[in-house]
């Protein structure tokens, strides 16, 4: 179990890392490929179930107007736009990755990271479909397919880093 001071310090660190990860991107329309998701996964690895705190705060701070989303964007308009589902999906994804990392089993941990990716990709595709008036298949082709290889790399990187820090 994490102590409050460590939760606070780790939360601040991961909010900053997720925000920094939003600037490291490959612009793919309508949803850019960023490193935010790597830091969401790492938050789960380091903070376990408490990873939901910095990730939810990141989403809330951006929605409140702090320019911490992709390329310094902010506001409810971003959450209502094509990338909003991915951002909101980060919250349950962090929780799932964190809960998986409370288990000692490598299978649980890897499964948790993969499931976390599936959660934010699914949430993103559903919202992209709705917000951009696309079919679910079109949204999956635009908002999921281009990210699968990158997410596999991020899962491997997060798991590898996690073996060093946990």
Secondary structure as UniProt FT lines:
FT   HELIX           4..23
FT   STRAND          25..26
FT   STRAND          33..34
FT   HELIX           36..47
FT   HELIX           48..50
FT   HELIX           51..63
FT   TURN            64..65
FT   HELIX           70..72
FT   HELIX           76..80
FT   TURN            82..83
FT   HELIX           84..100
FT   TURN            101..102
FT   HELIX           106..131
FT   TURN            132..133
FT   HELIX           136..143
FT   HELIX           145..147
FT   HELIX           148..165
//
